[in-house]
């Protein structure tokens, strides 16, 4: 059974990494040093909001699978 948890954990971690990388806005590292003209606070709409919610769901799933993997092992 722990093998299935390990496989699920790998799949969720890859999906989580992709979801986080997709959230990076244009500007890259330039915005870290003040090179961006965007406001500090922005409302998420449409695809950004969906991607944010998917990321939250993946984080929760990763946390649950990790805890189950520790308990079962």
N, CA, C and O atoms as a CHARMM CRD file, in Angstrom:
* protein
*
  292
    1    1 UNK  N      0.80000  -1.20800   0.00000 PROA 1      0.00000
    2    1 UNK  CA     0.00000   0.00000   0.00000 PROA 1      0.00000
    3    1 UNK  C      0.84500   1.27700   0.00000 PROA 1      0.00000
    4    1 UNK  O      0.47300   2.22400  -0.69300 PROA 1      0.00000
    5    2 UNK  N      1.96700   1.36000   0.73900 PROA 2      0.00000
    6    2 UNK  CA     2.76600   2.58900   0.72500 PROA 2      0.00000
    7    2 UNK  C      3.31200   2.93300  -0.66600 PROA 2      0.00000
    8    2 UNK  O      3.60800   4.09500  -0.94900 PROA 2      0.00000
    9    3 UNK  N      3.44400   1.92000  -1.53400 PROA 3      0.00000
   10    3 UNK  CA     3.93300   2.20900  -2.89200 PROA 3      0.00000
   11    3 UNK  C      2.94200   3.11000  -3.62100 PROA 3      0.00000
   12    3 UNK  O      3.34600   4.01800  -4.34800 PROA 3      0.00000
   13    4 UNK  N      1.65000   2.86300  -3.42900 PROA 4      0.00000
   14    4 UNK  CA     0.63300   3.69300  -4.06700 PROA 4      0.00000
   15    4 UNK  C      0.66300   5.12400  -3.53400 PROA 4      0.00000
   16    4 UNK  O      0.46100   6.08000  -4.28200 PROA 4      0.00000
   17    5 UNK  N      0.91500   5.25800  -2.24100 PROA 5      0.00000
   18    5 UNK  CA     1.02800   6.60000  -1.66700 PROA 5      0.00000
   19    5 UNK  C      2.24200   7.33200  -2.24900 PROA 5      0.00000
   20    5 UNK  O      2.16700   8.52700  -2.53300 PROA 5      0.00000
   21    6 UNK  N      3.34400   6.62500  -2.42300 PROA 6      0.00000
   22    6 UNK  CA     4.53900   7.24900  -2.99900 PROA 6      0.00000
   23    6 UNK  C      4.29400   7.70200  -4.43600 PROA 6      0.00000
   24    6 UNK  O      4.70300   8.79500  -4.82500 PROA 6      0.00000
   25    7 UNK  N      3.62600   6.85800  -5.21900 PROA 7      0.00000
   26    7 UNK  CA     3.32100   7.22200  -6.60800 PROA 7      0.00000
   27    7 UNK  C      2.37700   8.42000  -6.64200 PROA 7      0.00000
   28    7 UNK  O      2.57400   9.34800  -7.42700 PROA 7      0.00000
   29    8 UNK  N      1.35400   8.40100  -5.79100 PROA 8      0.00000
   30    8 UNK  CA     0.41700   9.53100  -5.73300 PROA 8      0.00000
   31    8 UNK  C      1.12100  10.80200  -5.30100 PROA 8      0.00000
   32    8 UNK  O      0.82400  11.88200  -5.81200 PROA 8      0.00000
   33    9 UNK  N      2.04000  10.68700  -4.37600 PROA 9      0.00000
   34    9 UNK  CA     2.77700  11.84900  -3.89100 PROA 9      0.00000
   35    9 UNK  C      3.65300  12.43800  -5.00000 PROA 9      0.00000
   36    9 UNK  O      3.75700  13.65900  -5.12000 PROA 9      0.00000
   37   10 UNK  N      4.27200  11.59800  -5.79600 PROA 10     0.00000
   38   10 UNK  CA     5.09800  12.08100  -6.90300 PROA 10     0.00000
   39   10 UNK  C      4.24000  12.79000  -7.94500 PROA 10     0.00000
   40   10 UNK  O      4.60000  13.86200  -8.43100 PROA 10     0.00000
   41   11 UNK  N      3.09900  12.18400  -8.28600 PROA 11     0.00000
   42   11 UNK  CA     2.21400  12.77800  -9.29300 PROA 11     0.00000
   43   11 UNK  C      1.67200  14.12300  -8.81200 PROA 11     0.00000
   44   11 UNK  O      1.63600  15.08900  -9.57500 PROA 11     0.00000
   45   12 UNK  N      1.25000  14.18700  -7.55100 PROA 12     0.00000
   46   12 UNK  CA     0.71800  15.44100  -7.01200 PROA 12     0.00000
   47   12 UNK  C      1.81100  16.49600  -6.92700 PROA 12     0.00000
   48   12 UNK  O      1.55000  17.66900  -7.19200 PROA 12     0.00000
   49   13 UNK  N      3.03000  16.10700  -6.56500 PROA 13     0.00000
   50   13 UNK  CA     4.10800  17.09800  -6.46300 PROA 13     0.00000
   51   13 UNK  C      4.46500  17.67600  -7.82900 PROA 13     0.00000
   52   13 UNK  O      4.75500  18.86800  -7.93600 PROA 13     0.00000
   53   14 UNK  N      4.44900  16.84900  -8.87600 PROA 14     0.00000
   54   14 UNK  CA     4.71900  17.36400 -10.22000 PROA 14     0.00000
   55   14 UNK  C      3.59700  18.30600 -10.65400 PROA 14     0.00000
   56   14 UNK  O      3.86000  19.37100 -11.21300 PROA 14     0.00000
   57   15 UNK  N      2.34500  17.91600 -10.39900 PROA 15     0.00000
   58   15 UNK  CA     1.21400  18.77000 -10.75800 PROA 15     0.00000
   59   15 UNK  C      1.25200  20.08400  -9.97800 PROA 15     0.00000
   60   15 UNK  O      0.93000  21.14100 -10.52100 PROA 15     0.00000
   61   16 UNK  N      1.64100  20.01700  -8.71500 PROA 16     0.00000
   62   16 UNK  CA     1.73900  21.22000  -7.88800 PROA 16     0.00000
   63   16 UNK  C      2.83500  22.14600  -8.40400 PROA 16     0.00000
   64   16 UNK  O      2.65300  23.36300  -8.43900 PROA 16     0.00000
   65   17 UNK  N      3.96000  21.58400  -8.80000 PROA 17     0.00000
   66   17 UNK  CA     5.05000  22.38300  -9.35500 PROA 17     0.00000
   67   17 UNK  C      4.61100  23.09100 -10.63400 PROA 17     0.00000
   68   17 UNK  O      4.90100  24.27100 -10.82900 PROA 17     0.00000
   69   18 UNK  N      3.91300  22.36700 -11.49700 PROA 18     0.00000
   70   18 UNK  CA     3.41800  22.95800 -12.74400 PROA 18     0.00000
   71   18 UNK  C      2.41500  24.07000 -12.44700 PROA 18     0.00000
   72   18 UNK  O      2.46100  25.13000 -13.07000 PROA 18     0.00000
   73   19 UNK  N      1.51200  23.83300 -11.50000 PROA 19     0.00000
   74   19 UNK  CA     0.50800  24.84100 -11.16300 PROA 19     0.00000
   75   19 UNK  C      1.15600  26.10200 -10.59700 PROA 19     0.00000
   76   19 UNK  O      0.71800  27.21000 -10.90400 PROA 19     0.00000
   77   20 UNK  N      2.17900  25.94900  -9.78600 PROA 20     0.00000
   78   20 UNK  CA     2.86500  27.10900  -9.21700 PROA 20     0.00000
   79   20 UNK  C      3.61900  27.87100 -10.30200 PROA 20     0.00000
   80   20 UNK  O      3.60600  29.10100 -10.32600 PROA 20     0.00000
   81   21 UNK  N      4.27300  27.14100 -11.19700 PROA 21     0.00000
   82   21 UNK  CA     5.01100  27.80800 -12.26600 PROA 21     0.00000
   83   21 UNK  C      4.08700  28.52500 -13.24400 PROA 21     0.00000
   84   21 UNK  O      4.47500  29.53600 -13.82900 PROA 21     0.00000
   85   22 UNK  N      2.87700  28.01900 -13.42800 PROA 22     0.00000
   86   22 UNK  CA     1.92900  28.68900 -14.31100 PROA 22     0.00000
   87   22 UNK  C      1.40200  29.99400 -13.72400 PROA 22     0.00000
   88   22 UNK  O      0.88600  30.83900 -14.45600 PROA 22     0.00000
   89   23 UNK  N      1.52800  30.16300 -12.42200 PROA 23     0.00000
   90   23 UNK  CA     1.03000  31.37500 -11.77600 PROA 23     0.00000
   91   23 UNK  C      1.99900  32.54200 -11.88100 PROA 23     0.00000
   92   23 UNK  O      1.64000  33.67000 -11.54400 PROA 23     0.00000
   93   24 UNK  N      3.20400  32.29600 -12.33600 PROA 24     0.00000
   94   24 UNK  CA     4.17800  33.37600 -12.45400 PROA 24     0.00000
   95   24 UNK  C      3.70800  34.35000 -13.52100 PROA 24     0.00000
   96   24 UNK  O      3.44500  33.96800 -14.66200 PROA 24     0.00000
   97   25 UNK  N      3.60900  35.59400 -13.13600 PROA 25     0.00000
   98   25 UNK  CA     3.15000  36.62000 -14.07500 PROA 25     0.00000
   99   25 UNK  C      4.30500  37.08100 -14.94300 PROA 25     0.00000
  100   25 UNK  O      5.46600  36.77100 -14.67500 PROA 25     0.00000
  101   26 UNK  N      3.97700  37.80600 -15.96000 PROA 26     0.00000
  102   26 UNK  CA     5.02400  38.33100 -16.84000 PROA 26     0.00000
  103   26 UNK  C      5.90200  39.29700 -16.06200 PROA 26     0.00000
  104   26 UNK  O      5.43100  39.98200 -15.15400 PROA 26     0.00000
  105   27 UNK  N      7.14700  39.34800 -16.41100 PROA 27     0.00000
  106   27 UNK  CA     8.07700  40.22500 -15.72200 PROA 27     0.00000
  107   27 UNK  C      9.19800  39.44700 -15.07700 PROA 27     0.00000
  108   27 UNK  O     10.29200  39.98100 -14.89300 PROA 27     0.00000
  109   28 UNK  N      8.95400  38.20600 -14.73000 PROA 28     0.00000
  110   28 UNK  CA     9.99300  37.35300 -14.16700 PROA 28     0.00000
  111   28 UNK  C     10.61300  37.94900 -12.92000 PROA 28     0.00000
  112   28 UNK  O      9.91300  38.48600 -12.06200 PROA 28     0.00000
  113   29 UNK  N     11.93200  37.85100 -12.82300 PROA 29     0.00000
  114   29 UNK  CA    12.64100  38.35400 -11.65300 PROA 29     0.00000
  115   29 UNK  C     12.73400  39.87700 -11.63400 PROA 29     0.00000
  116   29 UNK  O     13.06900  40.46500 -10.60600 PROA 29     0.00000
  117   30 UNK  N     12.44400  40.50600 -12.74400 PROA 30     0.00000
  118   30 UNK  CA    12.48300  41.96600 -12.77400 PROA 30     0.00000
  119   30 UNK  C     11.48900  42.58900 -11.82400 PROA 30     0.00000
  120   30 UNK  O     11.74800  43.65700 -11.26800 PROA 30     0.00000
  121   31 UNK  N     10.34600  41.93400 -11.62700 PROA 31     0.00000
  122   31 UNK  CA     9.34500  42.47900 -10.72100 PROA 31     0.00000
  123   31 UNK  C      9.77000  42.36800  -9.26100 PROA 31     0.00000
  124   31 UNK  O      9.26100  43.10200  -8.41400 PROA 31     0.00000
  125   32 UNK  N     10.69300  41.46300  -8.95500 PROA 32     0.00000
  126   32 UNK  CA    11.18600  41.32300  -7.58300 PROA 32     0.00000
  127   32 UNK  C     11.96200  42.57700  -7.18500 PROA 32     0.00000
  128   32 UNK  O     11.91000  43.00400  -6.03200 PROA 32     0.00000
  129   33 UNK  N     12.67100  43.15800  -8.12700 PROA 33     0.00000
  130   33 UNK  CA    13.49800  44.31500  -7.84100 PROA 33     0.00000
  131   33 UNK  C     12.82000  45.63200  -8.20300 PROA 33     0.00000
  132   33 UNK  O     13.48500  46.66100  -8.32400 PROA 33     0.00000
  133   34 UNK  N     11.49900  45.60300  -8.37600 PROA 34     0.00000
  134   34 UNK  CA    10.76100  46.82900  -8.61200 PROA 34     0.00000
  135   34 UNK  C     10.61700  47.19700 -10.07600 PROA 34     0.00000
  136   34 UNK  O     10.27900  48.34100 -10.37900 PROA 34     0.00000
  137   35 UNK  N     10.85700  46.28900 -10.98100 PROA 35     0.00000
  138   35 UNK  CA    10.77100  46.59300 -12.39700 PROA 35     0.00000
  139   35 UNK  C      9.38900  46.42900 -12.98400 PROA 35     0.00000
  140   35 UNK  O      9.23200  46.47200 -14.20400 PROA 35     0.00000
  141   36 UNK  N      8.39000  46.24100 -12.15300 PROA 36     0.00000
  142   36 UNK  CA     7.04100  46.00500 -12.63700 PROA 36     0.00000
  143   36 UNK  C      6.16200  47.22000 -12.38000 PROA 36     0.00000
  144   36 UNK  O      6.31400  47.90500 -11.36800 PROA 36     0.00000
  145   37 UNK  N      5.23500  47.48400 -13.30800 PROA 37     0.00000
  146   37 UNK  CA     4.31300  48.60800 -13.14500 PROA 37     0.00000
  147   37 UNK  C      2.98500  48.17700 -12.53100 PROA 37     0.00000
  148   37 UNK  O      2.07700  48.99500 -12.39200 PROA 37     0.00000
  149   38 UNK  N      2.86400  46.92300 -12.16900 PROA 38     0.00000
  150   38 UNK  CA     1.60500  46.40800 -11.63700 PROA 38     0.00000
  151   38 UNK  C      1.39700  46.87800 -10.20900 PROA 38     0.00000
  152   38 UNK  O      2.34800  47.14600  -9.47400 PROA 38     0.00000
  153   39 UNK  N      0.14200  46.96900  -9.83800 PROA 39     0.00000
  154   39 UNK  CA    -0.19600  47.33100  -8.46400 PROA 39     0.00000
  155   39 UNK  C      0.16900  46.18000  -7.52500 PROA 39     0.00000
  156   39 UNK  O      0.28500  45.03100  -7.95200 PROA 39     0.00000
  157   40 UNK  N      0.34400  46.49500  -6.26900 PROA 40     0.00000
  158   40 UNK  CA     0.70300  45.48100  -5.28800 PROA 40     0.00000
  159   40 UNK  C     -0.45800  44.51200  -5.08800 PROA 40     0.00000
  160   40 UNK  O     -0.24500  43.30400  -4.98800 PROA 40     0.00000
  161   41 UNK  N     -1.67200  45.02600  -5.02900 PROA 41     0.00000
  162   41 UNK  CA    -2.84100  44.18200  -4.80700 PROA 41     0.00000
  163   41 UNK  C     -3.66400  44.11300  -6.08700 PROA 41     0.00000
  164   41 UNK  O     -4.00300  45.13500  -6.68500 PROA 41     0.00000
  165   42 UNK  N     -3.97700  42.88300  -6.49500 PROA 42     0.00000
  166   42 UNK  CA    -4.82000  42.67500  -7.67400 PROA 42     0.00000
  167   42 UNK  C     -5.82500  41.58600  -7.36700 PROA 42     0.00000
  168   42 UNK  O     -5.53100  40.64800  -6.62500 PROA 42     0.00000
  169   43 UNK  N     -6.99600  41.71000  -7.93100 PROA 43     0.00000
  170   43 UNK  CA    -8.02100  40.68900  -7.76400 PROA 43     0.00000
  171   43 UNK  C     -7.82600  39.60600  -8.81000 PROA 43     0.00000
  172   43 UNK  O     -7.62000  39.89100  -9.99000 PROA 43     0.00000
  173   44 UNK  N     -7.89400  38.34400  -8.35500 PROA 44     0.00000
  174   44 UNK  CA    -7.78300  37.23200  -9.29600 PROA 44     0.00000
  175   44 UNK  C     -9.12300  37.05100  -9.99200 PROA 44     0.00000
  176   44 UNK  O    -10.17400  37.07400  -9.35100 PROA 44     0.00000
  177   45 UNK  N     -9.08200  36.87100 -11.30300 PROA 45     0.00000
  178   45 UNK  CA   -10.30000  36.66400 -12.07700 PROA 45     0.00000
  179   45 UNK  C    -10.06000  35.57700 -13.10200 PROA 45     0.00000
  180   45 UNK  O     -8.94000  35.38900 -13.57700 PROA 45     0.00000
  181   46 UNK  N    -11.11400  34.86900 -13.43600 PROA 46     0.00000
  182   46 UNK  CA   -11.08600  33.90300 -14.52300 PROA 46     0.00000
  183   46 UNK  C    -10.10600  32.76800 -14.30900 PROA 46     0.00000
  184   46 UNK  O    -10.18300  32.03500 -13.32300 PROA 46     0.00000
  185   47 UNK  N     -9.18100  32.63500 -15.24900 PROA 47     0.00000
  186   47 UNK  CA    -8.23000  31.52900 -15.23500 PROA 47     0.00000
  187   47 UNK  C     -7.28200  31.63900 -14.05000 PROA 47     0.00000
  188   47 UNK  O     -6.91400  30.62100 -13.46400 PROA 47     0.00000
  189   48 UNK  N     -6.88200  32.84500 -13.68600 PROA 48     0.00000
  190   48 UNK  CA    -5.99100  33.02000 -12.52900 PROA 48     0.00000
  191   48 UNK  C     -6.63900  32.48500 -11.25700 PROA 48     0.00000
  192   48 UNK  O     -5.98800  31.82200 -10.45000 PROA 48     0.00000
  193   49 UNK  N     -7.91000  32.77500 -11.08700 PROA 49     0.00000
  194   49 UNK  CA    -8.61900  32.31400  -9.89300 PROA 49     0.00000
  195   49 UNK  C     -8.75500  30.79300  -9.89500 PROA 49     0.00000
  196   49 UNK  O     -8.56900  30.14900  -8.86200 PROA 49     0.00000
  197   50 UNK  N     -9.08000  30.21800 -11.05900 PROA 50     0.00000
  198   50 UNK  CA    -9.19100  28.77100 -11.17600 PROA 50     0.00000
  199   50 UNK  C     -7.85900  28.10200 -10.87800 PROA 50     0.00000
  200   50 UNK  O     -7.81300  27.10600 -10.15600 PROA 50     0.00000
  201   51 UNK  N     -6.78900  28.63100 -11.42000 PROA 51     0.00000
  202   51 UNK  CA    -5.46500  28.07200 -11.18400 PROA 51     0.00000
  203   51 UNK  C     -5.06600  28.19600  -9.71600 PROA 51     0.00000
  204   51 UNK  O     -4.43000  27.29500  -9.17100 PROA 51     0.00000
  205   52 UNK  N     -5.43100  29.29700  -9.07600 PROA 52     0.00000
  206   52 UNK  CA    -5.15200  29.48100  -7.65500 PROA 52     0.00000
  207   52 UNK  C     -5.90600  28.44200  -6.82300 PROA 52     0.00000
  208   52 UNK  O     -5.34000  27.85200  -5.90200 PROA 52     0.00000
  209   53 UNK  N     -7.17900  28.22100  -7.14600 PROA 53     0.00000
  210   53 UNK  CA    -7.96800  27.22800  -6.41600 PROA 53     0.00000
  211   53 UNK  C     -7.45800  25.81100  -6.64500 PROA 53     0.00000
  212   53 UNK  O     -7.45700  24.99700  -5.72200 PROA 53     0.00000
  213   54 UNK  N     -7.02500  25.51000  -7.86200 PROA 54     0.00000
  214   54 UNK  CA    -6.43900  24.19200  -8.15000 PROA 54     0.00000
  215   54 UNK  C     -5.16200  24.00800  -7.34400 PROA 54     0.00000
  216   54 UNK  O     -4.90700  22.92000  -6.82600 PROA 54     0.00000
  217   55 UNK  N     -4.36100  25.05500  -7.23200 PROA 55     0.00000
  218   55 UNK  CA    -3.12600  24.98400  -6.44700 PROA 55     0.00000
  219   55 UNK  C     -3.43100  24.70500  -4.97800 PROA 55     0.00000
  220   55 UNK  O     -2.75700  23.89000  -4.34800 PROA 55     0.00000
  221   56 UNK  N     -4.43300  25.36900  -4.43600 PROA 56     0.00000
  222   56 UNK  CA    -4.81900  25.12900  -3.04000 PROA 56     0.00000
  223   56 UNK  C     -5.27600  23.68400  -2.85900 PROA 56     0.00000
  224   56 UNK  O     -4.90300  23.03700  -1.88000 PROA 56     0.00000
  225   57 UNK  N     -6.07800  23.17300  -3.79100 PROA 57     0.00000
  226   57 UNK  CA    -6.52900  21.78300  -3.72600 PROA 57     0.00000
  227   57 UNK  C     -5.37600  20.80200  -3.79700 PROA 57     0.00000
  228   57 UNK  O     -5.36800  19.80000  -3.08200 PROA 57     0.00000
  229   58 UNK  N     -4.40600  21.07800  -4.64900 PROA 58     0.00000
  230   58 UNK  CA    -3.23700  20.19800  -4.75600 PROA 58     0.00000
  231   58 UNK  C     -2.39400  20.22800  -3.49000 PROA 58     0.00000
  232   58 UNK  O     -1.85200  19.20300  -3.07800 PROA 58     0.00000
  233   59 UNK  N     -2.28100  21.39500  -2.87400 PROA 59     0.00000
  234   59 UNK  CA    -1.52600  21.49400  -1.61400 PROA 59     0.00000
  235   59 UNK  C     -2.20300  20.66900  -0.52500 PROA 59     0.00000
  236   59 UNK  O     -1.53200  19.95700   0.22300 PROA 59     0.00000
  237   60 UNK  N     -3.51300  20.75900  -0.43500 PROA 60     0.00000
  238   60 UNK  CA    -4.24900  19.98700   0.57000 PROA 60     0.00000
  239   60 UNK  C     -4.11600  18.49300   0.29100 PROA 60     0.00000
  240   60 UNK  O     -3.89800  17.70700   1.21400 PROA 60     0.00000
  241   61 UNK  N     -4.24500  18.09600  -0.97700 PROA 61     0.00000
  242   61 UNK  CA    -4.10200  16.68600  -1.33300 PROA 61     0.00000
  243   61 UNK  C     -2.69900  16.18500  -1.02700 PROA 61     0.00000
  244   61 UNK  O     -2.53700  15.07200  -0.52700 PROA 61     0.00000
  245   62 UNK  N     -1.68900  16.98800  -1.31900 PROA 62     0.00000
  246   62 UNK  CA    -0.31000  16.59600  -1.02800 PROA 62     0.00000
  247   62 UNK  C     -0.09700  16.42100   0.47300 PROA 62     0.00000
  248   62 UNK  O      0.55500  15.47100   0.90700 PROA 62     0.00000
  249   63 UNK  N     -0.64400  17.33600   1.25900 PROA 63     0.00000
  250   63 UNK  CA    -0.51200  17.25600   2.71300 PROA 63     0.00000
  251   63 UNK  C     -1.18600  15.99200   3.25600 PROA 63     0.00000
  252   63 UNK  O     -0.61900  15.30100   4.10200 PROA 63     0.00000
  253   64 UNK  N     -2.38900  15.69300   2.77100 PROA 64     0.00000
  254   64 UNK  CA    -3.11900  14.51400   3.24200 PROA 64     0.00000
  255   64 UNK  C     -2.39800  13.22700   2.85600 PROA 64     0.00000
  256   64 UNK  O     -2.27200  12.31600   3.67400 PROA 64     0.00000
  257   65 UNK  N     -1.92400  13.14800   1.61600 PROA 65     0.00000
  258   65 UNK  CA    -1.20500  11.95400   1.16900 PROA 65     0.00000
  259   65 UNK  C      0.08600  11.77700   1.95900 PROA 65     0.00000
  260   65 UNK  O      0.45400  10.65200   2.29900 PROA 65     0.00000
  261   66 UNK  N      0.77300  12.87200   2.25200 PROA 66     0.00000
  262   66 UNK  CA     2.00400  12.78900   3.02700 PROA 66     0.00000
  263   66 UNK  C      1.74100  12.28900   4.44200 PROA 66     0.00000
  264   66 UNK  O      2.47200  11.43500   4.94200 PROA 66     0.00000
  265   67 UNK  N      0.71100  12.81000   5.08600 PROA 67     0.00000
  266   67 UNK  CA     0.36500  12.35900   6.44100 PROA 67     0.00000
  267   67 UNK  C     -0.04200  10.88200   6.42400 PROA 67     0.00000
  268   67 UNK  O      0.38100  10.11600   7.28900 PROA 67     0.00000
  269   68 UNK  N     -0.84800  10.48200   5.46000 PROA 68     0.00000
  270   68 UNK  CA    -1.23400   9.07400   5.35600 PROA 68     0.00000
  271   68 UNK  C     -0.03600   8.17600   5.09900 PROA 68     0.00000
  272   68 UNK  O      0.03800   7.06700   5.62900 PROA 68     0.00000
  273   69 UNK  N      0.89900   8.64700   4.29200 PROA 69     0.00000
  274   69 UNK  CA     2.09500   7.87300   4.00500 PROA 69     0.00000
  275   69 UNK  C      2.93700   7.68200   5.26900 PROA 69     0.00000
  276   69 UNK  O      3.51900   6.61600   5.47300 PROA 69     0.00000
  277   70 UNK  N      3.00200   8.70300   6.10800 PROA 70     0.00000
  278   70 UNK  CA     3.76900   8.59100   7.35900 PROA 70     0.00000
  279   70 UNK  C      3.05800   7.65400   8.34200 PROA 70     0.00000
  280   70 UNK  O      3.70400   6.85900   9.02300 PROA 70     0.00000
  281   71 UNK  N      1.73700   7.75100   8.41100 PROA 71     0.00000
  282   71 UNK  CA     0.98700   6.91200   9.35900 PROA 71     0.00000
  283   71 UNK  C      1.03600   5.43300   8.97100 PROA 71     0.00000
  284   71 UNK  O      1.20200   4.56800   9.83100 PROA 71     0.00000
  285   72 UNK  N      0.89000   5.14500   7.67000 PROA 72     0.00000
  286   72 UNK  CA     0.85200   3.75800   7.20900 PROA 72     0.00000
  287   72 UNK  C      2.23400   3.11400   7.25000 PROA 72     0.00000
  288   72 UNK  O      2.35200   1.92000   7.52400 PROA 72     0.00000
  289   73 UNK  N      3.28100   3.89500   6.97800 PROA 73     0.00000
  290   73 UNK  CA     4.63800   3.32000   6.91900 PROA 73     0.00000
  291   73 UNK  C      5.17700   2.92400   8.25000 PROA 73     0.00000
  292   73 UNK  O      6.30200   2.43000   8.33900 PROA 73     0.00000
